[in-house]
């Protein structure tokens, strides 16, 4: 009887471990609120400290497009 449970003992953690990363892919309300706060802070930064020239403005646009942090 014990011999037949051995594959189940090894298969269950593997199955659980393979499904666990899928739970972290969901974007919840906290993540959405955090993105809104980040966007508001970026808007304030651009208002208080506008880009000094076209190169800096282009750099900020690249950062925004690639989701880079200033």
Biopython code that builds the backbone (N, CA, C, O; Angstrom):
import numpy as np
from Bio.PDB.StructureBuilder import StructureBuilder

atoms = [
    (1, "UNK", "N", (0.822, -1.195, 0.000)),
    (1, "UNK", "CA", (0.000, 0.000, 0.000)),
    (1, "UNK", "C", (0.867, 1.260, 0.000)),
    (1, "UNK", "O", (0.561, 2.227, -0.697)),
    (2, "UNK", "N", (1.906, 1.247, 0.753)),
    (2, "UNK", "CA", (2.779, 2.407, 0.838)),
    (2, "UNK", "C", (3.513, 2.654, -0.473)),
    (2, "UNK", "O", (3.809, 3.797, -0.819)),
    (3, "UNK", "N", (3.800, 1.599, -1.187)),
    (3, "UNK", "CA", (4.513, 1.727, -2.448)),
    (3, "UNK", "C", (3.666, 2.442, -3.505)),
    (3, "UNK", "O", (4.224, 3.140, -4.352)),
    (4, "UNK", "N", (2.355, 2.294, -3.481)),
    (4, "UNK", "CA", (1.496, 2.926, -4.482)),
    (4, "UNK", "C", (1.311, 4.418, -4.235)),
    (4, "UNK", "O", (0.948, 5.142, -5.162)),
    (5, "UNK", "N", (1.545, 4.897, -3.032)),
    (5, "UNK", "CA", (1.398, 6.328, -2.726)),
    (5, "UNK", "C", (2.652, 7.134, -3.051)),
    (5, "UNK", "O", (2.589, 8.362, -3.118)),
    (6, "UNK", "N", (3.745, 6.495, -3.247)),
    (6, "UNK", "CA", (5.007, 7.188, -3.473)),
    (6, "UNK", "C", (4.959, 8.116, -4.689)),
    (6, "UNK", "O", (5.414, 9.254, -4.571)),
    (7, "UNK", "N", (4.441, 7.705, -5.842)),
    (7, "UNK", "CA", (4.372, 8.643, -6.971)),
    (7, "UNK", "C", (3.474, 9.848, -6.680)),
    (7, "UNK", "O", (3.748, 10.956, -7.144)),
    (8, "UNK", "N", (2.416, 9.635, -5.924)),
    (8, "UNK", "CA", (1.514, 10.731, -5.575)),
    (8, "UNK", "C", (2.206, 11.739, -4.663)),
    (8, "UNK", "O", (1.999, 12.946, -4.787)),
    (9, "UNK", "N", (3.023, 11.237, -3.755)),
    (9, "UNK", "CA", (3.751, 12.115, -2.838)),
    (9, "UNK", "C", (4.699, 13.025, -3.611)),
    (9, "UNK", "O", (4.902, 14.175, -3.221)),
    (10, "UNK", "N", (5.273, 12.535, -4.685)),
    (10, "UNK", "CA", (6.184, 13.343, -5.487)),
    (10, "UNK", "C", (5.444, 14.186, -6.523)),
    (10, "UNK", "O", (5.896, 15.279, -6.864)),
    (11, "UNK", "N", (4.339, 13.703, -7.017)),
    (11, "UNK", "CA", (3.609, 14.414, -8.067)),
    (11, "UNK", "C", (2.853, 15.620, -7.526)),
    (11, "UNK", "O", (2.753, 16.639, -8.209)),
    (12, "UNK", "N", (2.323, 15.525, -6.324)),
    (12, "UNK", "CA", (1.527, 16.622, -5.779)),
    (12, "UNK", "C", (2.333, 17.914, -5.611)),
    (12, "UNK", "O", (1.865, 18.962, -6.055)),
    (13, "UNK", "N", (3.515, 17.895, -4.996)),
    (13, "UNK", "CA", (4.283, 19.145, -4.893)),
    (13, "UNK", "C", (4.692, 19.717, -6.253)),
    (13, "UNK", "O", (4.750, 20.934, -6.428)),
    (14, "UNK", "N", (4.970, 18.842, -7.202)),
    (14, "UNK", "CA", (5.333, 19.315, -8.542)),
    (14, "UNK", "C", (4.138, 19.998, -9.189)),
    (14, "UNK", "O", (4.282, 21.062, -9.792)),
    (15, "UNK", "N", (2.963, 19.396, -9.069)),
    (15, "UNK", "CA", (1.751, 19.991, -9.623)),
    (15, "UNK", "C", (1.439, 21.317, -8.950)),
    (15, "UNK", "O", (1.130, 22.297, -9.627)),
    (16, "UNK", "N", (1.517, 21.358, -7.631)),
    (16, "UNK", "CA", (1.249, 22.590, -6.898)),
    (16, "UNK", "C", (2.272, 23.666, -7.252)),
    (16, "UNK", "O", (1.915, 24.832, -7.419)),
    (17, "UNK", "N", (3.524, 23.284, -7.365)),
    (17, "UNK", "CA", (4.568, 24.245, -7.716)),
    (17, "UNK", "C", (4.419, 24.797, -9.115)),
    (17, "UNK", "O", (4.805, 25.936, -9.379)),
    (18, "UNK", "N", (3.866, 24.006, -10.015)),
    (18, "UNK", "CA", (3.690, 24.495, -11.382)),
    (18, "UNK", "C", (2.487, 25.423, -11.505)),
    (18, "UNK", "O", (2.449, 26.251, -12.416)),
    (19, "UNK", "N", (1.516, 25.309, -10.625)),
    (19, "UNK", "CA", (0.338, 26.178, -10.670)),
    (19, "UNK", "C", (0.512, 27.448, -9.847)),
    (19, "UNK", "O", (-0.192, 28.431, -10.080)),
    (20, "UNK", "N", (1.416, 27.447, -8.912)),
    (20, "UNK", "CA", (1.607, 28.586, -8.026)),
    (20, "UNK", "C", (1.993, 29.873, -8.749)),
    (20, "UNK", "O", (1.456, 30.921, -8.392)),
    (21, "UNK", "N", (2.880, 29.870, -9.734)),
    (21, "UNK", "CA", (3.224, 31.125, -10.417)),
    (21, "UNK", "C", (2.046, 31.773, -11.142)),
    (21, "UNK", "O", (2.052, 32.986, -11.353)),
    (22, "UNK", "N", (1.058, 31.008, -11.519)),
    (22, "UNK", "CA", (-0.091, 31.587, -12.212)),
    (22, "UNK", "C", (-0.894, 32.508, -11.308)),
    (22, "UNK", "O", (-1.548, 33.428, -11.799)),
    (23, "UNK", "N", (-0.860, 32.285, -10.011)),
    (23, "UNK", "CA", (-1.599, 33.135, -9.082)),
    (23, "UNK", "C", (-0.985, 34.531, -9.011)),
    (23, "UNK", "O", (-1.704, 35.491, -8.736)),
    (24, "UNK", "N", (0.302, 34.676, -9.245)),
    (24, "UNK", "CA", (0.961, 35.965, -9.171)),
    (24, "UNK", "C", (0.810, 36.810, -10.417)),
    (24, "UNK", "O", (1.262, 37.955, -10.426)),
    (25, "UNK", "N", (0.198, 36.300, -11.463)),
    (25, "UNK", "CA", (0.065, 37.031, -12.718)),
    (25, "UNK", "C", (-1.148, 37.955, -12.736)),
    (25, "UNK", "O", (-1.265, 38.799, -13.624)),
    (26, "UNK", "N", (-2.030, 37.811, -11.791)),
    (26, "UNK", "CA", (-3.237, 38.631, -11.754)),
    (26, "UNK", "C", (-2.892, 40.018, -11.214)),
    (26, "UNK", "O", (-2.138, 40.146, -10.249)),
    (27, "UNK", "N", (-3.448, 41.054, -11.841)),
    (27, "UNK", "CA", (-3.247, 42.420, -11.357)),
    (27, "UNK", "C", (-4.456, 42.803, -10.516)),
    (27, "UNK", "O", (-5.582, 42.848, -11.012)),
    (28, "UNK", "N", (-4.216, 43.073, -9.259)),
    (28, "UNK", "CA", (-5.302, 43.387, -8.340)),
    (28, "UNK", "C", (-5.465, 44.884, -8.147)),
    (28, "UNK", "O", (-4.786, 45.677, -8.799)),
    (29, "UNK", "N", (-6.361, 45.270, -7.255)),
    (29, "UNK", "CA", (-6.635, 46.687, -7.022)),
    (29, "UNK", "C", (-5.430, 47.442, -6.450)),
    (29, "UNK", "O", (-5.258, 48.626, -6.737)),
    (30, "UNK", "N", (-4.608, 46.783, -5.657)),
    (30, "UNK", "CA", (-3.434, 47.458, -5.095)),
    (30, "UNK", "C", (-2.436, 47.815, -6.193)),
    (30, "UNK", "O", (-1.850, 48.897, -6.169)),
    (31, "UNK", "N", (-2.239, 46.918, -7.153)),
    (31, "UNK", "CA", (-1.317, 47.200, -8.253)),
    (31, "UNK", "C", (-1.832, 48.338, -9.121)),
    (31, "UNK", "O", (-1.062, 49.198, -9.547)),
    (32, "UNK", "N", (-3.137, 48.342, -9.382)),
    (32, "UNK", "CA", (-3.714, 49.426, -10.197)),
    (32, "UNK", "C", (-3.606, 50.762, -9.470)),
    (32, "UNK", "O", (-3.297, 51.779, -10.091)),
    (33, "UNK", "N", (-3.856, 50.773, -8.160)),
    (33, "UNK", "CA", (-3.728, 52.006, -7.385)),
    (33, "UNK", "C", (-2.278, 52.476, -7.371)),
    (33, "UNK", "O", (-2.011, 53.674, -7.459)),
    (34, "UNK", "N", (-1.351, 51.545, -7.262)),
    (34, "UNK", "CA", (0.066, 51.906, -7.279)),
    (34, "UNK", "C", (0.485, 52.521, -8.600)),
    (34, "UNK", "O", (1.271, 53.468, -8.625)),
    (35, "UNK", "N", (-0.036, 51.987, -9.706)),
    (35, "UNK", "CA", (0.275, 52.567, -11.015)),
    (35, "UNK", "C", (-0.283, 53.975, -11.132)),
    (35, "UNK", "O", (0.361, 54.851, -11.709)),
    (36, "UNK", "N", (-1.478, 54.202, -10.588)),
    (36, "UNK", "CA", (-2.062, 55.541, -10.637)),
    (36, "UNK", "C", (-1.231, 56.526, -9.825)),
    (36, "UNK", "O", (-1.035, 57.667, -10.245)),
    (37, "UNK", "N", (-0.743, 56.095, -8.670)),
    (37, "UNK", "CA", (0.112, 56.955, -7.850)),
    (37, "UNK", "C", (1.411, 57.251, -8.588)),
    (37, "UNK", "O", (1.880, 58.389, -8.583)),
    (38, "UNK", "N", (1.995, 56.243, -9.221)),
    (38, "UNK", "CA", (3.231, 56.449, -9.984)),
    (38, "UNK", "C", (3.023, 57.431, -11.132)),
    (38, "UNK", "O", (3.863, 58.299, -11.370)),
    (39, "UNK", "N", (1.908, 57.296, -11.842)),
    (39, "UNK", "CA", (1.624, 58.212, -12.950)),
    (39, "UNK", "C", (1.402, 59.628, -12.447)),
    (39, "UNK", "O", (1.841, 60.583, -13.089)),
    (40, "UNK", "N", (0.728, 59.784, -11.309)),
    (40, "UNK", "CA", (0.510, 61.117, -10.746)),
    (40, "UNK", "C", (1.836, 61.743, -10.328)),
    (40, "UNK", "O", (2.057, 62.932, -10.556)),
    (41, "UNK", "N", (2.716, 60.958, -9.723)),
    (41, "UNK", "CA", (4.026, 61.477, -9.318)),
    (41, "UNK", "C", (4.848, 61.877, -10.535)),
    (41, "UNK", "O", (5.572, 62.871, -10.496)),
    (42, "UNK", "N", (4.742, 61.112, -11.612)),
    (42, "UNK", "CA", (5.476, 61.443, -12.835)),
    (42, "UNK", "C", (4.956, 62.740, -13.442)),
    (42, "UNK", "O", (5.732, 63.553, -13.943)),
    (43, "UNK", "N", (3.633, 62.930, -13.396)),
    (43, "UNK", "CA", (3.059, 64.171, -13.914)),
    (43, "UNK", "C", (3.510, 65.370, -13.091)),
    (43, "UNK", "O", (3.808, 66.429, -13.643)),
    (44, "UNK", "N", (3.559, 65.206, -11.772)),
    (44, "UNK", "CA", (4.025, 66.292, -10.901)),
    (44, "UNK", "C", (5.489, 66.589, -11.190)),
    (44, "UNK", "O", (5.883, 67.754, -11.239)),
    (45, "UNK", "N", (6.297, 65.558, -11.380)),
    (45, "UNK", "CA", (7.718, 65.756, -11.687)),
    (45, "UNK", "C", (7.890, 66.544, -12.981)),
    (45, "UNK", "O", (8.714, 67.456, -13.059)),
    (46, "UNK", "N", (7.107, 66.186, -13.992)),
    (46, "UNK", "CA", (7.225, 66.880, -15.269)),
    (46, "UNK", "C", (6.733, 68.320, -15.178)),
    (46, "UNK", "O", (7.206, 69.183, -15.917)),
    (47, "UNK", "N", (5.785, 68.587, -14.277)),
    (47, "UNK", "CA", (5.293, 69.954, -14.098)),
    (47, "UNK", "C", (6.298, 70.794, -13.323)),
    (47, "UNK", "O", (6.588, 71.928, -13.707)),
    (48, "UNK", "N", (6.827, 70.247, -12.241)),
    (48, "UNK", "CA", (7.761, 70.985, -11.394)),
    (48, "UNK", "C", (9.132, 71.094, -12.051)),
    (48, "UNK", "O", (9.776, 72.140, -11.970)),
    (49, "UNK", "N", (9.578, 70.034, -12.692)),
    (49, "UNK", "CA", (10.906, 69.990, -13.295)),
    (49, "UNK", "C", (10.768, 69.551, -14.754)),
    (49, "UNK", "O", (11.029, 68.395, -15.086)),
    (50, "UNK", "N", (10.356, 70.483, -15.625)),
    (50, "UNK", "CA", (10.165, 70.098, -17.026)),
    (50, "UNK", "C", (11.503, 69.755, -17.687)),
    (50, "UNK", "O", (12.553, 70.206, -17.231)),
    (51, "UNK", "N", (11.467, 68.969, -18.745)),
    (51, "UNK", "CA", (12.707, 68.641, -19.456)),
    (51, "UNK", "C", (13.391, 69.910, -19.965)),
    (51, "UNK", "O", (12.725, 70.824, -20.452)),
    (52, "UNK", "N", (14.712, 69.967, -19.855)),
    (52, "UNK", "CA", (15.459, 71.176, -20.209)),
    (52, "UNK", "C", (15.726, 71.304, -21.701)),
    (52, "UNK", "O", (16.120, 72.376, -22.160)),
    (53, "UNK", "N", (15.526, 70.269, -22.448)),
    (53, "UNK", "CA", (15.767, 70.338, -23.879)),
    (53, "UNK", "C", (15.149, 69.159, -24.591)),
    (53, "UNK", "O", (14.538, 68.292, -23.967)),
    (54, "UNK", "N", (15.311, 69.131, -25.907)),
    (54, "UNK", "CA", (14.682, 68.057, -26.673)),
    (54, "UNK", "C", (15.276, 66.676, -26.377)),
    (54, "UNK", "O", (14.576, 65.668, -26.464)),
    (55, "UNK", "N", (16.546, 66.632, -26.033)),
    (55, "UNK", "CA", (17.167, 65.337, -25.747)),
    (55, "UNK", "C", (16.627, 64.771, -24.433)),
    (55, "UNK", "O", (16.327, 63.581, -24.343)),
    (56, "UNK", "N", (16.506, 65.622, -23.425)),
    (56, "UNK", "CA", (15.960, 65.158, -22.149)),
    (56, "UNK", "C", (14.488, 64.777, -22.293)),
    (56, "UNK", "O", (14.037, 63.803, -21.690)),
    (57, "UNK", "N", (13.742, 65.538, -23.089)),
    (57, "UNK", "CA", (12.334, 65.205, -23.338)),
    (57, "UNK", "C", (12.225, 63.858, -24.047)),
    (57, "UNK", "O", (11.357, 63.049, -23.720)),
    (58, "UNK", "N", (13.104, 63.620, -25.016)),
    (58, "UNK", "CA", (13.096, 62.338, -25.723)),
    (58, "UNK", "C", (13.465, 61.198, -24.774)),
    (58, "UNK", "O", (12.891, 60.111, -24.849)),
    (59, "UNK", "N", (14.412, 61.447, -23.896)),
    (59, "UNK", "CA", (14.798, 60.428, -22.915)),
    (59, "UNK", "C", (13.659, 60.062, -21.988)),
    (59, "UNK", "O", (13.465, 58.890, -21.667)),
    (60, "UNK", "N", (12.904, 61.059, -21.558)),
    (60, "UNK", "CA", (11.757, 60.776, -20.689)),
    (60, "UNK", "C", (10.676, 60.010, -21.441)),
    (60, "UNK", "O", (10.017, 59.141, -20.870)),
    (61, "UNK", "N", (10.491, 60.330, -22.721)),
    (61, "UNK", "CA", (9.499, 59.591, -23.506)),
    (61, "UNK", "C", (9.925, 58.132, -23.673)),
    (61, "UNK", "O", (9.092, 57.227, -23.641)),
    (62, "UNK", "N", (11.217, 57.918, -23.849)),
    (62, "UNK", "CA", (11.721, 56.544, -23.958)),
    (62, "UNK", "C", (11.521, 55.810, -22.634)),
    (62, "UNK", "O", (11.109, 54.650, -22.616)),
    (63, "UNK", "N", (11.816, 56.498, -21.517)),
    (63, "UNK", "CA", (11.594, 55.887, -20.211)),
    (63, "UNK", "C", (10.129, 55.511, -20.020)),
    (63, "UNK", "O", (9.819, 54.428, -19.525)),
    (64, "UNK", "N", (9.234, 56.409, -20.415)),
    (64, "UNK", "CA", (7.804, 56.129, -20.280)),
    (64, "UNK", "C", (7.387, 54.955, -21.164)),
    (64, "UNK", "O", (6.583, 54.120, -20.751)),
    (65, "UNK", "N", (7.926, 54.892, -22.365)),
    (65, "UNK", "CA", (7.545, 53.828, -23.295)),
    (65, "UNK", "C", (8.070, 52.465, -22.846)),
    (65, "UNK", "O", (7.431, 51.440, -23.082)),
    (66, "UNK", "N", (9.224, 52.457, -22.206)),
    (66, "UNK", "CA", (9.808, 51.192, -21.761)),
    (66, "UNK", "C", (9.550, 50.927, -20.287)),
    (66, "UNK", "O", (10.121, 50.000, -19.712)),
    (67, "UNK", "N", (8.706, 51.722, -19.679)),
    (67, "UNK", "CA", (8.340, 51.588, -18.270)),
    (67, "UNK", "C", (9.553, 51.722, -17.367)),
    (67, "UNK", "O", (9.633, 51.062, -16.330)),
    (68, "UNK", "N", (10.488, 52.562, -17.748)),
    (68, "UNK", "CA", (11.658, 52.783, -16.927)),
    (68, "UNK", "C", (11.350, 53.764, -15.815)),
    (68, "UNK", "O", (10.490, 54.633, -15.962)),
    (69, "UNK", "N", (12.048, 53.625, -14.709)),
    (69, "UNK", "CA", (11.865, 54.539, -13.590)),
    (69, "UNK", "C", (12.903, 55.640, -13.678)),
    (69, "UNK", "O", (14.062, 55.373, -13.995)),
    (70, "UNK", "N", (12.507, 56.868, -13.405)),
    (70, "UNK", "CA", (13.472, 57.974, -13.466)),
    (70, "UNK", "C", (14.474, 57.916, -12.345)),
    (70, "UNK", "O", (15.352, 58.775, -12.256)),
]
sb = StructureBuilder()
sb.init_structure("model")
sb.init_model(0)
sb.init_chain("A")
sb.init_seg("    ")
for serial, (resi, resn, name, xyz) in enumerate(atoms, 1):
    if name == "N":
        sb.init_residue(resn, " ", resi, " ")
    sb.init_atom(name, np.array(xyz, "f"), 0.0, 1.0, " ", f" {name:<3s}", serial, name[0])
structure = sb.get_structure()
